[in-house]
Amino acid sequence: MSTTVDEIADGIYRLSTWVPDIAPPAGFTFNQFLIGADEPLLFHTGPRAMFPLVSEAVGTILPIERLRWITFGHVESDECGSMNQWL
């Protein structure tokens, strides 16, 4: 697995991780969104096991220490499973 980074608007990034083992044969893609503002925001953290991939992807955009806000749409492990890893 790897996470790709796409700038979808000025300073807004989509981090996508395709997981082939979920819903084969098509697989499933998890997405997080990073807003690289004065106080950067990460929308969705992804599952706990994806923390290394997502944090590395964030690090290609800005230093992890600059991340100021983390939020998510609802509370499930695919949305916020690695939340405690970011703290």
N, CA, C and O atoms as a Maestro MAE file, in Angstrom:
{
 s_m_m2io_version
 :::
 2.0.0
}

f_m_ct {
 s_m_title
 :::
 protein
 m_atom[348] {
  # First column is atom index #
  i_m_mmod_type
  r_m_x_coord
  r_m_y_coord
  r_m_z_coord
  i_m_residue_number
  s_m_chain_name
  s_m_pdb_residue_name
  s_m_pdb_atom_name
  i_m_atomic_number
  :::
  1 25 0.836 -1.180 0.000 1 A "MET " " N  " 7
  2 3 0.000 0.000 0.000 1 A "MET " " CA " 6
  3 2 0.879 1.240 0.000 1 A "MET " " C  " 6
  4 15 1.986 1.247 0.538 1 A "MET " " O  " 8
  5 25 0.359 2.269 -0.609 2 A "SER " " N  " 7
  6 3 1.018 3.568 -0.564 2 A "SER " " CA " 6
  7 2 -0.058 4.636 -0.633 2 A "SER " " C  " 6
  8 15 -1.179 4.383 -1.076 2 A "SER " " O  " 8
  9 25 0.294 5.814 -0.196 3 A "THR " " N  " 7
  10 3 -0.636 6.926 -0.204 3 A "THR " " CA " 6
  11 2 -0.189 7.936 -1.239 3 A "THR " " C  " 6
  12 15 0.966 8.362 -1.245 3 A "THR " " O  " 8
  13 25 -1.095 8.317 -2.106 4 A "THR " " N  " 7
  14 3 -0.791 9.332 -3.115 4 A "THR " " CA " 6
  15 2 -1.314 10.679 -2.635 4 A "THR " " C  " 6
  16 15 -2.299 10.765 -1.901 4 A "THR " " O  " 8
  17 25 -0.629 11.716 -3.069 5 A "VAL " " N  " 7
  18 3 -1.000 13.081 -2.692 5 A "VAL " " CA " 6
  19 2 -1.329 13.851 -3.960 5 A "VAL " " C  " 6
  20 15 -0.531 13.886 -4.897 5 A "VAL " " O  " 8
  21 25 -2.502 14.465 -3.989 6 A "ASP " " N  " 7
  22 3 -2.915 15.303 -5.111 6 A "ASP " " CA " 6
  23 2 -3.393 16.637 -4.568 6 A "ASP " " C  " 6
  24 15 -4.215 16.681 -3.652 6 A "ASP " " O  " 8
  25 25 -2.882 17.723 -5.128 7 A "GLU " " N  " 7
  26 3 -3.393 19.043 -4.763 7 A "GLU " " CA " 6
  27 2 -4.637 19.272 -5.617 7 A "GLU " " C  " 6
  28 15 -4.539 19.434 -6.834 7 A "GLU " " O  " 8
  29 25 -5.799 19.286 -4.980 8 A "ILE " " N  " 7
  30 3 -7.061 19.380 -5.717 8 A "ILE " " CA " 6
  31 2 -7.554 20.814 -5.854 8 A "ILE " " C  " 6
  32 15 -8.435 21.089 -6.668 8 A "ILE " " O  " 8
  33 25 -7.006 21.712 -5.084 9 A "ALA " " N  " 7
  34 3 -7.246 23.160 -5.174 9 A "ALA " " CA " 6
  35 2 -6.041 23.810 -4.513 9 A "ALA " " C  " 6
  36 15 -5.240 23.122 -3.882 9 A "ALA " " O  " 8
  37 25 -5.904 25.093 -4.646 10 A "ASP " " N  " 7
  38 3 -4.751 25.780 -4.090 10 A "ASP " " CA " 6
  39 2 -4.664 25.554 -2.579 10 A "ASP " " C  " 6
  40 15 -5.497 26.056 -1.824 10 A "ASP " " O  " 8
  41 25 -3.645 24.791 -2.139 11 A "GLY " " N  " 7
  42 3 -3.438 24.533 -0.720 11 A "GLY " " CA " 6
  43 2 -4.341 23.486 -0.114 11 A "GLY " " C  " 6
  44 15 -4.345 23.314 1.105 11 A "GLY " " O  " 8
  45 25 -5.114 22.773 -0.934 12 A "ILE " " N  " 7
  46 3 -5.987 21.702 -0.440 12 A "ILE " " CA " 6
  47 2 -5.553 20.403 -1.109 12 A "ILE " " C  " 6
  48 15 -5.479 20.314 -2.335 12 A "ILE " " O  " 8
  49 25 -5.268 19.399 -0.285 13 A "TYR " " N  " 7
  50 3 -4.686 18.151 -0.774 13 A "TYR " " CA " 6
  51 2 -5.576 16.973 -0.427 13 A "TYR " " C  " 6
  52 15 -6.169 16.919 0.650 13 A "TYR " " O  " 8
  53 25 -5.661 16.027 -1.360 14 A "ARG " " N  " 7
  54 3 -6.329 14.748 -1.113 14 A "ARG " " CA " 6
  55 2 -5.238 13.699 -0.947 14 A "ARG " " C  " 6
  56 15 -4.367 13.557 -1.805 14 A "ARG " " O  " 8
  57 25 -5.291 12.970 0.154 15 A "LEU " " N  " 7
  58 3 -4.367 11.872 0.422 15 A "LEU " " CA " 6
  59 2 -5.168 10.588 0.217 15 A "LEU " " C  " 6
  60 15 -6.143 10.354 0.931 15 A "LEU " " O  " 8
  61 25 -4.780 9.764 -0.731 16 A "SER " " N  " 7
  62 3 -5.553 8.572 -1.082 16 A "SER " " CA " 6
  63 2 -4.719 7.310 -0.894 16 A "SER " " C  " 6
  64 15 -3.591 7.213 -1.377 16 A "SER " " O  " 8
  65 25 -5.296 6.355 -0.187 17 A "THR " " N  " 7
  66 3 -4.637 5.060 0.023 17 A "THR " " CA " 6
  67 2 -5.577 3.971 -0.469 17 A "THR " " C  " 6
  68 15 -6.664 3.779 0.078 17 A "THR " " O  " 8
  69 25 -5.147 3.260 -1.509 18 A "TRP " " N  " 7
  70 3 -5.933 2.155 -2.055 18 A "TRP " " CA " 6
  71 2 -5.560 0.882 -1.303 18 A "TRP " " C  " 6
  72 15 -4.382 0.547 -1.180 18 A "TRP " " O  " 8
  73 25 -6.580 0.171 -0.799 19 A "VAL " " N  " 7
  74 3 -6.382 -1.071 -0.061 19 A "VAL " " CA " 6
  75 2 -7.035 -2.195 -0.861 19 A "VAL " " C  " 6
  76 15 -8.262 -2.292 -0.901 19 A "VAL " " O  " 8
  77 25 -6.229 -3.046 -1.499 20 A "PRO " " N  " 7
  78 3 -6.789 -4.082 -2.368 20 A "PRO " " CA " 6
  79 2 -7.561 -5.175 -1.634 20 A "PRO " " C  " 6
  80 15 -8.416 -5.827 -2.233 20 A "PRO " " O  " 8
  81 25 -7.272 -5.390 -0.335 21 A "ASP " " N  " 7
  82 3 -7.904 -6.483 0.411 21 A "ASP " " CA " 6
  83 2 -9.327 -6.175 0.860 21 A "ASP " " C  " 6
  84 15 -10.037 -7.071 1.316 21 A "ASP " " O  " 8
  85 25 -9.751 -4.924 0.737 22 A "ILE " " N  " 7
  86 3 -11.115 -4.558 1.112 22 A "ILE " " CA " 6
  87 2 -11.962 -4.550 -0.155 22 A "ILE " " C  " 6
  88 15 -11.636 -3.868 -1.127 22 A "ILE " " O  " 8
  89 25 -13.036 -5.302 -0.135 23 A "ALA " " N  " 7
  90 3 -13.971 -5.398 -1.264 23 A "ALA " " CA " 6
  91 2 -13.290 -5.845 -2.551 23 A "ALA " " C  " 6
  92 15 -13.417 -5.175 -3.575 23 A "ALA " " O  " 8
  93 25 -12.555 -6.989 -2.519 24 A "PRO " " N  " 7
  94 3 -11.926 -7.462 -3.743 24 A "PRO " " CA " 6
  95 2 -12.979 -7.814 -4.797 24 A "PRO " " C  " 6
  96 15 -14.107 -8.133 -4.422 24 A "PRO " " O  " 8
  97 25 -12.682 -7.775 -6.036 25 A "PRO " " N  " 7
  98 3 -11.376 -7.475 -6.615 25 A "PRO " " CA " 6
  99 2 -11.121 -5.977 -6.806 25 A "PRO " " C  " 6
  100 15 -10.002 -5.582 -7.133 25 A "PRO " " O  " 8
  101 25 -12.142 -5.144 -6.605 26 A "ALA " " N  " 7
  102 3 -11.977 -3.711 -6.873 26 A "ALA " " CA " 6
  103 2 -11.100 -3.009 -5.854 26 A "ALA " " C  " 6
  104 15 -10.394 -2.061 -6.201 26 A "ALA " " O  " 8
  105 25 -11.127 -3.457 -4.590 27 A "GLY " " N  " 7
  106 3 -10.405 -2.761 -3.540 27 A "GLY " " CA " 6
  107 2 -11.201 -1.543 -3.066 27 A "GLY " " C  " 6
  108 15 -12.318 -1.292 -3.520 27 A "GLY " " O  " 8
  109 25 -10.600 -0.801 -2.146 28 A "PHE " " N  " 7
  110 3 -11.263 0.362 -1.560 28 A "PHE " " CA " 6
  111 2 -10.231 1.453 -1.341 28 A "PHE " " C  " 6
  112 15 -9.096 1.170 -0.957 28 A "PHE " " O  " 8
  113 25 -10.615 2.684 -1.580 29 A "THR " " N  " 7
  114 3 -9.700 3.801 -1.389 29 A "THR " " CA " 6
  115 2 -10.153 4.646 -0.208 29 A "THR " " C  " 6
  116 15 -11.293 5.107 -0.155 29 A "THR " " O  " 8
  117 25 -9.235 4.841 0.742 30 A "PHE " " N  " 7
  118 3 -9.466 5.741 1.870 30 A "PHE " " CA " 6
  119 2 -8.907 7.099 1.494 30 A "PHE " " C  " 6
  120 15 -7.823 7.186 0.916 30 A "PHE " " O  " 8
  121 25 -9.632 8.160 1.814 31 A "ASN " " N  " 7
  122 3 -9.184 9.512 1.502 31 A "ASN " " CA " 6
  123 2 -9.159 10.368 2.756 31 A "ASN " " C  " 6
  124 15 -10.061 10.299 3.591 31 A "ASN " " O  " 8
  125 25 -8.128 11.166 2.874 32 A "GLN " " N  " 7
  126 3 -8.049 12.208 3.872 32 A "GLN " " CA " 6
  127 2 -7.820 13.503 3.111 32 A "GLN " " C  " 6
  128 15 -7.349 13.493 1.973 32 A "GLN " " O  " 8
  129 25 -8.155 14.609 3.743 33 A "PHE " " N  " 7
  130 3 -7.966 15.907 3.108 33 A "PHE " " CA " 6
  131 2 -7.181 16.807 4.038 33 A "PHE " " C  " 6
  132 15 -7.468 16.881 5.232 33 A "PHE " " O  " 8
  133 25 -6.198 17.485 3.494 34 A "LEU " " N  " 7
  134 3 -5.343 18.374 4.264 34 A "LEU " " CA " 6
  135 2 -5.489 19.779 3.703 34 A "LEU " " C  " 6
  136 15 -5.329 20.003 2.503 34 A "LEU " " O  " 8
  137 25 -5.792 20.709 4.578 35 A "ILE " " N  " 7
  138 3 -5.844 22.115 4.190 35 A "ILE " " CA " 6
  139 2 -4.590 22.768 4.747 35 A "ILE " " C  " 6
  140 15 -4.425 22.899 5.960 35 A "ILE " " O  " 8
  141 25 -3.712 23.174 3.843 36 A "GLY " " N  " 7
  142 3 -2.426 23.742 4.236 36 A "GLY " " CA " 6
  143 2 -2.527 25.237 4.456 36 A "GLY " " C  " 6
  144 15 -1.975 26.015 3.678 36 A "GLY " " O  " 8
  145 25 -3.220 25.650 5.501 37 A "ALA " " N  " 7
  146 3 -3.426 27.063 5.811 37 A "ALA " " CA " 6
  147 2 -2.472 27.496 6.922 37 A "ALA " " C  " 6
  148 15 -1.555 26.758 7.285 37 A "ALA " " O  " 8
  149 25 -2.693 28.698 7.460 38 A "ASP " " N  " 7
  150 3 -1.879 29.154 8.586 38 A "ASP " " CA " 6
  151 2 -1.963 28.185 9.762 38 A "ASP " " C  " 6
  152 15 -0.979 27.957 10.466 38 A "ASP " " O  " 8
  153 25 -3.147 27.622 9.961 39 A "GLU " " N  " 7
  154 3 -3.360 26.586 10.965 39 A "GLU " " CA " 6
  155 2 -3.868 25.348 10.224 39 A "GLU " " C  " 6
  156 15 -5.080 25.161 10.107 39 A "GLU " " O  " 8
  157 25 -2.965 24.496 9.720 40 A "PRO " " N  " 7
  158 3 -3.350 23.366 8.871 40 A "PRO " " CA " 6
  159 2 -4.352 22.425 9.551 40 A "PRO " " C  " 6
  160 15 -4.298 22.183 10.757 40 A "PRO " " O  " 8
  161 25 -5.270 21.904 8.721 41 A "LEU " " N  " 7
  162 3 -6.334 21.025 9.190 41 A "LEU " " CA " 6
  163 2 -6.287 19.711 8.411 41 A "LEU " " C  " 6
  164 15 -6.140 19.711 7.189 41 A "LEU " " O  " 8
  165 25 -6.413 18.597 9.124 42 A "LEU " " N  " 7
  166 3 -6.524 17.274 8.508 42 A "LEU " " CA " 6
  167 2 -7.937 16.774 8.731 42 A "LEU " " C  " 6
  168 15 -8.395 16.671 9.869 42 A "LEU " " O  " 8
  169 25 -8.634 16.461 7.632 43 A "PHE " " N  " 7
  170 3 -9.988 15.915 7.710 43 A "PHE " " CA " 6
  171 2 -9.899 14.413 7.486 43 A "PHE " " C  " 6
  172 15 -9.563 13.954 6.394 43 A "PHE " " O  " 8
  173 25 -10.202 13.661 8.523 44 A "HIS " " N  " 7
  174 3 -10.099 12.199 8.603 44 A "HIS " " CA " 6
  175 2 -8.643 11.812 8.899 44 A "HIS " " C  " 6
  176 15 -7.709 12.372 8.325 44 A "HIS " " O  " 8
  177 25 -8.476 10.866 9.786 45 A "THR " " N  " 7
  178 3 -7.127 10.364 10.075 45 A "THR " " CA " 6
  179 2 -6.885 9.022 9.417 45 A "THR " " C  " 6
  180 15 -5.738 8.619 9.227 45 A "THR " " O  " 8
  181 25 -7.954 8.328 9.068 46 A "GLY " " N  " 7
  182 3 -7.830 6.987 8.512 46 A "GLY " " CA " 6
  183 2 -7.733 5.940 9.606 46 A "GLY " " C  " 6
  184 15 -7.612 6.284 10.782 46 A "GLY " " O  " 8
  185 25 -7.785 4.669 9.239 47 A "PRO " " N  " 7
  186 3 -7.666 3.584 10.209 47 A "PRO " " CA " 6
  187 2 -6.293 3.596 10.883 47 A "PRO " " C  " 6
  188 15 -5.322 4.107 10.326 47 A "PRO " " O  " 8
  189 25 -6.228 3.041 12.057 48 A "ARG " " N  " 7
  190 3 -4.994 3.020 12.853 48 A "ARG " " CA " 6
  191 2 -3.810 2.455 12.061 48 A "ARG " " C  " 6
  192 15 -2.710 3.005 12.124 48 A "ARG " " O  " 8
  193 25 -4.020 1.384 11.332 49 A "ALA " " N  " 7
  194 3 -2.920 0.745 10.595 49 A "ALA " " CA " 6
  195 2 -2.374 1.629 9.475 49 A "ALA " " C  " 6
  196 15 -1.262 1.404 8.997 49 A "ALA " " O  " 8
  197 25 -3.138 2.625 9.056 50 A "MET " " N  " 7
  198 3 -2.676 3.504 7.977 50 A "MET " " CA " 6
  199 2 -1.919 4.727 8.481 50 A "MET " " C  " 6
  200 15 -1.462 5.540 7.678 50 A "MET " " O  " 8
  201 25 -1.777 4.872 9.800 51 A "PHE " " N  " 7
  202 3 -1.100 6.051 10.339 51 A "PHE " " CA " 6
  203 2 0.275 6.302 9.719 51 A "PHE " " C  " 6
  204 15 0.565 7.440 9.350 51 A "PHE " " O  " 8
  205 25 1.134 5.286 9.588 52 A "PRO " " N  " 7
  206 3 2.451 5.557 8.985 52 A "PRO " " CA " 6
  207 2 2.352 6.119 7.571 52 A "PRO " " C  " 6
  208 15 3.106 7.022 7.209 52 A "PRO " " O  " 8
  209 25 1.436 5.596 6.778 53 A "LEU " " N  " 7
  210 3 1.293 6.069 5.401 53 A "LEU " " CA " 6
  211 2 0.745 7.488 5.343 53 A "LEU " " C  " 6
  212 15 1.248 8.324 4.592 53 A "LEU " " O  " 8
  213 25 -0.279 7.753 6.131 54 A "VAL " " N  " 7
  214 3 -0.917 9.074 6.104 54 A "VAL " " CA " 6
  215 2 0.012 10.128 6.690 54 A "VAL " " C  " 6
  216 15 0.127 11.220 6.134 54 A "VAL " " O  " 8
  217 25 0.673 9.825 7.794 55 A "SER " " N  " 7
  218 3 1.572 10.809 8.394 55 A "SER " " CA " 6
  219 2 2.754 11.099 7.469 55 A "SER " " C  " 6
  220 15 3.210 12.240 7.397 55 A "SER " " O  " 8
  221 25 3.248 10.101 6.773 56 A "GLU " " N  " 7
  222 3 4.326 10.322 5.805 56 A "GLU " " CA " 6
  223 2 3.847 11.216 4.665 56 A "GLU " " C  " 6
  224 15 4.577 12.101 4.218 56 A "GLU " " O  " 8
  225 25 2.628 10.986 4.199 57 A "ALA " " N  " 7
  226 3 2.072 11.809 3.120 57 A "ALA " " CA " 6
  227 2 1.900 13.258 3.578 57 A "ALA " " C  " 6
  228 15 2.227 14.186 2.838 57 A "ALA " " O  " 8
  229 25 1.390 13.451 4.793 58 A "VAL " " N  " 7
  230 3 1.258 14.807 5.334 58 A "VAL " " CA " 6
  231 2 2.630 15.463 5.392 58 A "VAL " " C  " 6
  232 15 2.773 16.641 5.064 58 A "VAL " " O  " 8
  233 25 3.639 14.702 5.810 59 A "GLY " " N  " 7
  234 3 5.001 15.218 5.921 59 A "GLY " " CA " 6
  235 2 5.609 15.660 4.605 59 A "GLY " " C  " 6
  236 15 6.565 16.435 4.602 59 A "GLY " " O  " 8
  237 25 5.081 15.189 3.491 60 A "THR " " N  " 7
  238 3 5.582 15.656 2.194 60 A "THR " " CA " 6
  239 2 5.034 17.042 1.847 60 A "THR " " C  " 6
  240 15 5.547 17.720 0.957 60 A "THR " " O  " 8
  241 25 3.985 17.452 2.563 61 A "ILE " " N  " 7
  242 3 3.345 18.738 2.298 61 A "ILE " " CA " 6
  243 2 3.788 19.796 3.315 61 A "ILE " " C  " 6
  244 15 4.080 20.938 2.959 61 A "ILE " " O  " 8
  245 25 3.831 19.393 4.579 62 A "LEU " " N  " 7
  246 3 4.232 20.318 5.638 62 A "LEU " " CA " 6
  247 2 4.764 19.517 6.817 62 A "LEU " " C  " 6
  248 15 4.449 18.335 6.955 62 A "LEU " " O  " 8
  249 25 5.571 20.150 7.672 63 A "PRO " " N  " 7
  250 3 6.054 19.428 8.855 63 A "PRO " " CA " 6
  251 2 4.870 19.016 9.737 63 A "PRO " " C  " 6
  252 15 3.973 19.819 9.993 63 A "PRO " " O  " 8
  253 25 4.873 17.781 10.191 64 A "ILE " " N  " 7
  254 3 3.787 17.248 11.018 64 A "ILE " " CA " 6
  255 2 3.511 18.165 12.213 64 A "ILE " " C  " 6
  256 15 2.360 18.331 12.620 64 A "ILE " " O  " 8
  257 25 4.545 18.746 12.761 65 A "GLU " " N  " 7
  258 3 4.395 19.597 13.940 65 A "GLU " " CA " 6
  259 2 3.518 20.826 13.668 65 A "GLU " " C  " 6
  260 15 2.985 21.420 14.604 65 A "GLU " " O  " 8
  261 25 3.368 21.209 12.406 66 A "ARG " " N  " 7
  262 3 2.532 22.364 12.056 66 A "ARG " " CA " 6
  263 2 1.050 22.041 12.051 66 A "ARG " " C  " 6
  264 15 0.217 22.947 12.093 66 A "ARG " " O  " 8
  265 25 0.708 20.749 12.000 67 A "LEU " " N  " 7
  266 3 -0.701 20.355 11.959 67 A "LEU " " CA " 6
  267 2 -1.401 20.869 13.217 67 A "LEU " " C  " 6
  268 15 -1.012 20.529 14.334 67 A "LEU " " O  " 8
  269 25 -2.427 21.683 13.027 68 A "ARG " " N  " 7
  270 3 -3.089 22.343 14.152 68 A "ARG " " CA " 6
  271 2 -4.438 21.724 14.477 68 A "ARG " " C  " 6
  272 15 -4.808 21.624 15.647 68 A "ARG " " O  " 8
  273 25 -5.180 21.307 13.453 69 A "TRP " " N  " 7
  274 3 -6.536 20.809 13.650 69 A "TRP " " CA " 6
  275 2 -6.712 19.441 12.996 69 A "TRP " " C  " 6
  276 15 -6.172 19.168 11.924 69 A "TRP " " O  " 8
  277 25 -7.486 18.588 13.674 70 A "ILE " " N  " 7
  278 3 -7.893 17.296 13.131 70 A "ILE " " CA " 6
  279 2 -9.393 17.186 13.349 70 A "ILE " " C  " 6
  280 15 -9.885 17.425 14.451 70 A "ILE " " O  " 8
  281 25 -10.117 16.825 12.298 71 A "THR " " N  " 7
  282 3 -11.566 16.669 12.414 71 A "THR " " CA " 6
  283 2 -12.010 15.503 11.541 71 A "THR " " C  " 6
  284 15 -11.231 14.983 10.744 71 A "THR " " O  " 8
  285 25 -13.262 15.098 11.696 72 A "PHE " " N  " 7
  286 3 -13.797 13.990 10.910 72 A "PHE " " CA " 6
  287 2 -15.294 14.105 10.837 72 A "PHE " " C  " 6
  288 15 -15.911 14.816 11.630 72 A "PHE " " O  " 8
  289 25 -15.887 13.401 9.878 73 A "GLY " " N  " 7
  290 3 -17.325 13.487 9.642 73 A "GLY " " CA " 6
  291 2 -18.164 12.722 10.636 73 A "GLY " " C  " 6
  292 15 -19.273 13.146 10.960 73 A "GLY " " O  " 8
  293 25 -17.664 11.608 11.127 74 A "HIS " " N  " 7
  294 3 -18.366 10.813 12.123 74 A "HIS " " CA " 6
  295 2 -17.346 9.909 12.810 74 A "HIS " " C  " 6
  296 15 -16.208 9.782 12.357 74 A "HIS " " O  " 8
  297 25 -17.765 9.287 13.905 75 A "VAL " " N  " 7
  298 3 -16.840 8.500 14.719 75 A "VAL " " CA " 6
  299 2 -16.948 7.021 14.360 75 A "VAL " " C  " 6
  300 15 -17.844 6.319 14.828 75 A "VAL " " O  " 8
  301 25 -16.024 6.562 13.526 76 A "GLU " " N  " 7
  302 3 -15.848 5.156 13.190 76 A "GLU " " CA " 6
  303 2 -14.364 4.948 12.965 76 A "GLU " " C  " 6
  304 15 -13.632 5.905 12.711 76 A "GLU " " O  " 8
  305 25 -13.922 3.724 13.055 77 A "SER " " N  " 7
  306 3 -12.485 3.457 12.967 77 A "SER " " CA " 6
  307 2 -11.872 3.833 11.626 77 A "SER " " C  " 6
  308 15 -10.676 4.120 11.562 77 A "SER " " O  " 8
  309 25 -12.666 3.840 10.541 78 A "ASP " " N  " 7
  310 3 -12.097 4.228 9.251 78 A "ASP " " CA " 6
  311 2 -11.938 5.740 9.128 78 A "ASP " " C  " 6
  312 15 -11.184 6.214 8.279 78 A "ASP " " O  " 8
  313 25 -12.634 6.492 9.956 79 A "GLU " " N  " 7
  314 3 -12.553 7.949 9.923 79 A "GLU " " CA " 6
  315 2 -11.524 8.490 10.907 79 A "GLU " " C  " 6
  316 15 -10.782 9.421 10.594 79 A "GLU " " O  " 8
  317 25 -11.484 7.896 12.106 80 A "CYS " " N  " 7
  318 3 -10.635 8.456 13.161 80 A "CYS " " CA " 6
  319 2 -9.864 7.391 13.934 80 A "CYS " " C  " 6
  320 15 -9.481 7.615 15.082 80 A "CYS " " O  " 8
  321 25 -9.635 6.245 13.321 81 A "GLY " " N  " 7
  322 3 -8.979 5.133 14.005 81 A "GLY " " CA " 6
  323 2 -7.558 5.413 14.466 81 A "GLY " " C  " 6
  324 15 -7.092 4.816 15.437 81 A "GLY " " O  " 8
  325 25 -6.867 6.312 13.783 82 A "SER " " N  " 7
  326 3 -5.489 6.611 14.202 82 A "SER " " CA " 6
  327 2 -5.404 7.940 14.949 82 A "SER " " C  " 6
  328 15 -4.317 8.504 15.078 82 A "SER " " O  " 8
  329 25 -6.524 8.445 15.437 83 A "MET " " N  " 7
  330 3 -6.553 9.725 16.122 83 A "MET " " CA " 6
  331 2 -5.523 9.803 17.249 83 A "MET " " C  " 6
  332 15 -4.805 10.797 17.353 83 A "MET " " O  " 8
  333 25 -5.438 8.785 18.083 84 A "ASN " " N  " 7
  334 3 -4.509 8.826 19.217 84 A "ASN " " CA " 6
  335 2 -3.053 8.802 18.771 84 A "ASN " " C  " 6
  336 15 -2.180 9.170 19.557 84 A "ASN " " O  " 8
  337 25 -2.761 8.391 17.562 85 A "GLN " " N  " 7
  338 3 -1.398 8.406 17.050 85 A "GLN " " CA " 6
  339 2 -0.938 9.829 16.743 85 A "GLN " " C  " 6
  340 15 0.254 10.125 16.825 85 A "GLN " " O  " 8
  341 25 -1.873 10.711 16.392 86 A "TRP " " N  " 7
  342 3 -1.550 12.085 16.035 86 A "TRP " " CA " 6
  343 2 -1.318 12.955 17.247 86 A "TRP " " C  " 6
  344 15 -0.663 13.992 17.149 86 A "TRP " " O  " 8
  345 25 -1.851 12.546 18.405 87 A "LEU " " N  " 7
  346 3 -1.779 13.397 19.601 87 A "LEU " " CA " 6
  347 2 -0.438 13.323 20.277 87 A "LEU " " C  " 6
  348 15 -0.222 13.981 21.294 87 A "LEU " " O  " 8
  :::
 }
 m_bond[347] {
  # First column is bond index #
  i_m_from
  i_m_to
  i_m_order
  :::
  1 1 2 1
  2 2 3 1
  3 3 4 2
  4 3 5 1
  5 5 6 1
  6 6 7 1
  7 7 8 2
  8 7 9 1
  9 9 10 1
  10 10 11 1
  11 11 12 2
  12 11 13 1
  13 13 14 1
  14 14 15 1
  15 15 16 2
  16 15 17 1
  17 17 18 1
  18 18 19 1
  19 19 20 2
  20 19 21 1
  21 21 22 1
  22 22 23 1
  23 23 24 2
  24 23 25 1
  25 25 26 1
  26 26 27 1
  27 27 28 2
  28 27 29 1
  29 29 30 1
  30 30 31 1
  31 31 32 2
  32 31 33 1
  33 33 34 1
  34 34 35 1
  35 35 36 2
  36 35 37 1
  37 37 38 1
  38 38 39 1
  39 39 40 2
  40 39 41 1
  41 41 42 1
  42 42 43 1
  43 43 44 2
  44 43 45 1
  45 45 46 1
  46 46 47 1
  47 47 48 2
  48 47 49 1
  49 49 50 1
  50 50 51 1
  51 51 52 2
  52 51 53 1
  53 53 54 1
  54 54 55 1
  55 55 56 2
  56 55 57 1
  57 57 58 1
  58 58 59 1
  59 59 60 2
  60 59 61 1
  61 61 62 1
  62 62 63 1
  63 63 64 2
  64 63 65 1
  65 65 66 1
  66 66 67 1
  67 67 68 2
  68 67 69 1
  69 69 70 1
  70 70 71 1
  71 71 72 2
  72 71 73 1
  73 73 74 1
  74 74 75 1
  75 75 76 2
  76 75 77 1
  77 77 78 1
  78 78 79 1
  79 79 80 2
  80 79 81 1
  81 81 82 1
  82 82 83 1
  83 83 84 2
  84 83 85 1
  85 85 86 1
  86 86 87 1
  87 87 88 2
  88 87 89 1
  89 89 90 1
  90 90 91 1
  91 91 92 2
  92 91 93 1
  93 93 94 1
  94 94 95 1
  95 95 96 2
  96 95 97 1
  97 97 98 1
  98 98 99 1
  99 99 100 2
  100 99 101 1
  101 101 102 1
  102 102 103 1
  103 103 104 2
  104 103 105 1
  105 105 106 1
  106 106 107 1
  107 107 108 2
  108 107 109 1
  109 109 110 1
  110 110 111 1
  111 111 112 2
  112 111 113 1
  113 113 114 1
  114 114 115 1
  115 115 116 2
  116 115 117 1
  117 117 118 1
  118 118 119 1
  119 119 120 2
  120 119 121 1
  121 121 122 1
  122 122 123 1
  123 123 124 2
  124 123 125 1
  125 125 126 1
  126 126 127 1
  127 127 128 2
  128 127 129 1
  129 129 130 1
  130 130 131 1
  131 131 132 2
  132 131 133 1
  133 133 134 1
  134 134 135 1
  135 135 136 2
  136 135 137 1
  137 137 138 1
  138 138 139 1
  139 139 140 2
  140 139 141 1
  141 141 142 1
  142 142 143 1
  143 143 144 2
  144 143 145 1
  145 145 146 1
  146 146 147 1
  147 147 148 2
  148 147 149 1
  149 149 150 1
  150 150 151 1
  151 151 152 2
  152 151 153 1
  153 153 154 1
  154 154 155 1
  155 155 156 2
  156 155 157 1
  157 157 158 1
  158 158 159 1
  159 159 160 2
  160 159 161 1
  161 161 162 1
  162 162 163 1
  163 163 164 2
  164 163 165 1
  165 165 166 1
  166 166 167 1
  167 167 168 2
  168 167 169 1
  169 169 170 1
  170 170 171 1
  171 171 172 2
  172 171 173 1
  173 173 174 1
  174 174 175 1
  175 175 176 2
  176 175 177 1
  177 177 178 1
  178 178 179 1
  179 179 180 2
  180 179 181 1
  181 181 182 1
  182 182 183 1
  183 183 184 2
  184 183 185 1
  185 185 186 1
  186 186 187 1
  187 187 188 2
  188 187 189 1
  189 189 190 1
  190 190 191 1
  191 191 192 2
  192 191 193 1
  193 193 194 1
  194 194 195 1
  195 195 196 2
  196 195 197 1
  197 197 198 1
  198 198 199 1
  199 199 200 2
  200 199 201 1
  201 201 202 1
  202 202 203 1
  203 203 204 2
  204 203 205 1
  205 205 206 1
  206 206 207 1
  207 207 208 2
  208 207 209 1
  209 209 210 1
  210 210 211 1
  211 211 212 2
  212 211 213 1
  213 213 214 1
  214 214 215 1
  215 215 216 2
  216 215 217 1
  217 217 218 1
  218 218 219 1
  219 219 220 2
  220 219 221 1
  221 221 222 1
  222 222 223 1
  223 223 224 2
  224 223 225 1
  225 225 226 1
  226 226 227 1
  227 227 228 2
  228 227 229 1
  229 229 230 1
  230 230 231 1
  231 231 232 2
  232 231 233 1
  233 233 234 1
  234 234 235 1
  235 235 236 2
  236 235 237 1
  237 237 238 1
  238 238 239 1
  239 239 240 2
  240 239 241 1
  241 241 242 1
  242 242 243 1
  243 243 244 2
  244 243 245 1
  245 245 246 1
  246 246 247 1
  247 247 248 2
  248 247 249 1
  249 249 250 1
  250 250 251 1
  251 251 252 2
  252 251 253 1
  253 253 254 1
  254 254 255 1
  255 255 256 2
  256 255 257 1
  257 257 258 1
  258 258 259 1
  259 259 260 2
  260 259 261 1
  261 261 262 1
  262 262 263 1
  263 263 264 2
  264 263 265 1
  265 265 266 1
  266 266 267 1
  267 267 268 2
  268 267 269 1
  269 269 270 1
  270 270 271 1
  271 271 272 2
  272 271 273 1
  273 273 274 1
  274 274 275 1
  275 275 276 2
  276 275 277 1
  277 277 278 1
  278 278 279 1
  279 279 280 2
  280 279 281 1
  281 281 282 1
  282 282 283 1
  283 283 284 2
  284 283 285 1
  285 285 286 1
  286 286 287 1
  287 287 288 2
  288 287 289 1
  289 289 290 1
  290 290 291 1
  291 291 292 2
  292 291 293 1
  293 293 294 1
  294 294 295 1
  295 295 296 2
  296 295 297 1
  297 297 298 1
  298 298 299 1
  299 299 300 2
  300 299 301 1
  301 301 302 1
  302 302 303 1
  303 303 304 2
  304 303 305 1
  305 305 306 1
  306 306 307 1
  307 307 308 2
  308 307 309 1
  309 309 310 1
  310 310 311 1
  311 311 312 2
  312 311 313 1
  313 313 314 1
  314 314 315 1
  315 315 316 2
  316 315 317 1
  317 317 318 1
  318 318 319 1
  319 319 320 2
  320 319 321 1
  321 321 322 1
  322 322 323 1
  323 323 324 2
  324 323 325 1
  325 325 326 1
  326 326 327 1
  327 327 328 2
  328 327 329 1
  329 329 330 1
  330 330 331 1
  331 331 332 2
  332 331 333 1
  333 333 334 1
  334 334 335 1
  335 335 336 2
  336 335 337 1
  337 337 338 1
  338 338 339 1
  339 339 340 2
  340 339 341 1
  341 341 342 1
  342 342 343 1
  343 343 344 2
  344 343 345 1
  345 345 346 1
  346 346 347 1
  347 347 348 2
  :::
 }
}
